[in-house]
Amino acid sequence: MKRMRRNHGATFKAKAARYLTFYNQQRPHRAIDGHTPDRVYWGARPTQSVAA
């Protein structure tokens, strides 16, 4: 009988989340001119200065 690791589901979820972060936030996509999906979807956010 094969023994399954108890944390297999948690391990999968962690790896999937890490890959999706990479895919959407770090990996440039040719179809969107080398930008990341997050940058295209959210756009370049303007930097807000803090009033003193």
N, CA, C and O of each residue as an XYZ file, in Angstrom:
208
protein
N       0.829     -1.189      0.000
C       0.000      0.000      0.000
C       0.869      1.246      0.000
O       1.891      1.322      0.683
N       0.436      2.209     -0.778
C       1.147      3.476     -0.792
C       0.731      4.308      0.409
O      -0.435      4.342      0.803
N       1.713      4.969      0.968
C       1.416      5.875      2.068
C       1.413      7.291      1.524
O       2.358      7.709      0.854
N       0.371      8.012      1.806
C       0.288      9.394      1.370
C       0.723     10.308      2.508
O       0.441     10.056      3.680
N       1.402     11.350      2.138
C       1.780     12.332      3.148
C       0.536     13.051      3.636
O      -0.369     13.348      2.855
N       0.498     13.323      4.903
C      -0.665     13.993      5.472
C      -0.790     15.435      5.004
O      -1.902     15.949      4.883
N       0.305     16.078      4.745
C       0.245     17.490      4.366
C       0.271     17.692      2.854
O       0.600     18.781      2.383
N      -0.064     16.677      2.102
C      -0.011     16.781      0.639
C      -0.884     17.926      0.129
O      -0.456     18.679     -0.746
N      -2.078     18.069      0.650
C      -2.978     19.137      0.210
C      -2.413     20.509      0.532
O      -2.475     21.418     -0.295
N      -1.861     20.662      1.730
C      -1.274     21.945      2.125
C      -0.050     22.254      1.278
O       0.162     23.404      0.893
N       0.753     21.249      0.985
C       1.936     21.435      0.156
C       1.526     21.869     -1.250
O       2.114     22.788     -1.820
N       0.533     21.214     -1.794
C       0.053     21.576     -3.128
C      -0.446     23.016     -3.151
O      -0.102     23.776     -4.056
N      -1.251     23.394     -2.169
C      -1.798     24.751     -2.125
C      -0.682     25.789     -2.032
O      -0.745     26.827     -2.691
N       0.327     25.520     -1.228
C       1.442     26.459     -1.077
C       2.214     26.598     -2.386
O       2.571     27.706     -2.788
N       2.471     25.470     -3.050
C       3.198     25.515     -4.321
C       2.374     26.199     -5.401
O       2.920     26.954     -6.206
N       1.082     25.950     -5.431
C       0.209     26.582     -6.418
C       0.163     28.091     -6.193
O       0.222     28.862     -7.151
N       0.058     28.511     -4.954
C       0.031     29.944     -4.637
C       1.342     30.613     -5.030
O       1.340     31.722     -5.565
N       2.463     29.940     -4.765
C       3.765     30.497     -5.124
C       3.889     30.631     -6.649
O       4.399     31.636     -7.144
N       3.426     29.625     -7.388
C       3.502     29.684     -8.845
C       2.592     30.786     -9.401
O       2.993     31.516    -10.307
N       1.386     30.908     -8.873
C       0.484     31.948     -9.359
C       1.036     33.345     -9.090
O       0.859     34.248     -9.907
N       1.693     33.526     -7.965
C       2.341     34.802     -7.677
C       3.423     35.080     -8.709
O       3.500     36.182     -9.252
N       4.254     34.087     -8.978
C       5.295     34.231     -9.998
C       4.679     34.547    -11.360
O       5.116     35.472    -12.045
N       3.670     33.781    -11.745
C       3.062     33.908    -13.067
C       2.425     35.282    -13.258
O       2.560     35.880    -14.325
N       1.744     35.780    -12.254
C       1.014     37.043    -12.390
C       1.824     38.284    -12.048
O       1.527     39.368    -12.550
N       2.849     38.147    -11.196
C       3.555     39.334    -10.726
C       4.987     39.460    -11.220
O       5.540     40.560    -11.211
N       5.601     38.364    -11.652
C       7.011     38.429    -12.016
C       7.295     38.039    -13.462
O       8.185     38.619    -14.084
N       6.579     37.093    -14.003
C       6.871     36.562    -15.337
C       6.345     37.485    -16.425
O       5.140     37.725    -16.498
N       7.234     38.012    -17.278
C       6.765     38.842    -18.386
C       6.062     37.990    -19.446
O       6.465     36.857    -19.708
N       5.016     38.541    -20.049
C       4.237     37.819    -21.052
C       4.394     38.511    -22.406
O       4.207     39.722    -22.523
N       4.735     37.733    -23.413
C       4.915     38.278    -24.759
C       3.635     38.888    -25.308
O       3.675     39.912    -25.989
N       2.508     38.268    -25.018
C       1.232     38.730    -25.573
C       0.834     40.114    -25.065
O       0.016     40.793    -25.686
N       1.405     40.529    -23.949
C       1.085     41.856    -23.418
C       2.350     42.718    -23.339
O       2.583     43.445    -22.374
N       3.149     42.602    -24.397
C       4.349     43.430    -24.592
C       5.366     43.336    -23.458
O       5.986     44.334    -23.090
N       5.532     42.157    -22.915
C       6.551     41.953    -21.893
C       6.164     42.400    -20.498
O       6.988     42.384    -19.583
N       4.924     42.794    -20.334
C       4.454     43.195    -19.006
C       3.928     41.985    -18.251
O       3.730     40.912    -18.822
N       3.709     42.176    -16.974
C       3.096     41.112    -16.185
C       1.583     41.321    -16.184
O       1.117     42.447    -16.356
N       0.812     40.252    -15.992
C      -0.639     40.409    -15.948
C      -1.095     41.395    -14.867
O      -2.016     42.178    -15.098
N      -0.469     41.364    -13.706
C      -0.853     42.298    -12.645
C      -0.654     43.748    -13.075
O      -1.500     44.604    -12.815
N       0.473     44.016    -13.735
C       0.737     45.396    -14.159
C      -0.290     45.851    -15.190
O      -0.747     46.993    -15.149
N      -0.648     44.973    -16.101
C      -1.632     45.337    -17.123
C      -3.007     45.517    -16.489
O      -3.711     46.476    -16.807
N      -3.390     44.623    -15.613
C      -4.719     44.688    -15.000
C      -4.842     45.889    -14.060
O      -5.805     46.651    -14.141
N      -3.876     46.048    -13.181
C      -3.943     47.099    -12.167
C      -3.397     48.424    -12.682
O      -3.734     49.478    -12.143
N      -2.564     48.389    -13.711
C      -1.960     49.613    -14.227
C      -0.848     50.077    -13.306
O      -0.668     49.548    -12.209
N      -0.118     51.055    -13.758
C       0.949     51.606    -12.923
C       0.294     52.543    -11.919
O      -0.288     53.560    -12.298
N       0.388     52.204    -10.661
C      -0.209     53.033     -9.617
C       0.682     54.253     -9.354
O       1.894     54.115     -9.188
N       0.091     55.419     -9.317
C       0.898     56.603     -9.011
C       1.356     56.575     -7.562
O       0.635     56.114     -6.677
N       2.544     57.066     -7.339
C       3.078     57.122     -5.981
C       2.418     58.294     -5.271
O       2.383     59.410     -5.790
N       1.896     58.027     -4.077
C       1.260     59.098     -3.305
C       2.261     59.630     -2.305
O       2.921     58.868     -1.597
N       2.365     60.948     -2.253
C       3.245     61.530     -1.258
C       2.453     61.757      0.020
O       1.249     62.010     -0.010
N       3.142     61.663      1.119
C       2.497     61.828      2.418
C       2.614     63.294      2.808
O       3.710     63.853      2.850
N       1.469     63.908      3.092
C       1.486     65.303      3.502
C       2.008     65.401      4.930
O       1.623     64.621      5.802
N       2.877     66.358      5.151
C       3.474     66.524      6.486
C       2.635     67.391      7.373
O       2.996     67.628      8.525
